[in-house]
């Protein structure tokens, strides 16, 4: 299966981390881990970002050999979600999906029932993690919502302020960058969908 770069599903990154910033590097040490690296976010590297921003982290990731964009990184959620339209764009058959009756509840109390689940490899900066995604058949501004299971498996630290996800590897600390323009486009699209649903 070749890499996909179609505009309908190529974009940027997202994840959440509360941290403080100064002119000095701020390090988070990962204890009791065979990979002994500190992960730092330095405020001087954020100078190229649009100011002032409150953008989500929205990156591209290689999922099962497809370059997928419009991925929202959301560490406030406990389930990695892939939408059915994205699955079809990736040229998977619905027969590849395992059945599921898991009910997902959002922060506003609204519930959606997953139509199935599937395990797919997610490749990031040389590291490959087999990730379980639940599938939803509903409109979304995003192709994938990447949540705590994936970021915990990667031991990743996301920073919306820096628009980067950083994680330790055997080859040192690697990072994935977000795309602020795509994040804002997705946010606007989400707002429009909510407004149309109220009509």
Buried (B, 14 or more C-beta within 10 A) or exposed (E): EEEBEEEEBBBBBBBBBEBEBEEEBBEEEBEEEEEEBEBBBBBEBBEEBEEEBEBBBBBBBBBBEBBBBBBBBBBEBEBBBBBBBBBEBBEBEEEEBEEBEEEBEEEEEEEBEBBBBBEBEBBBBEBEBEBBBBBBBEEBBBBBBBBBBBBEBBBBBBBBBBBBBBBBBEEEBBBBBBBBEBBBBBBEBBEEEEEEEEE
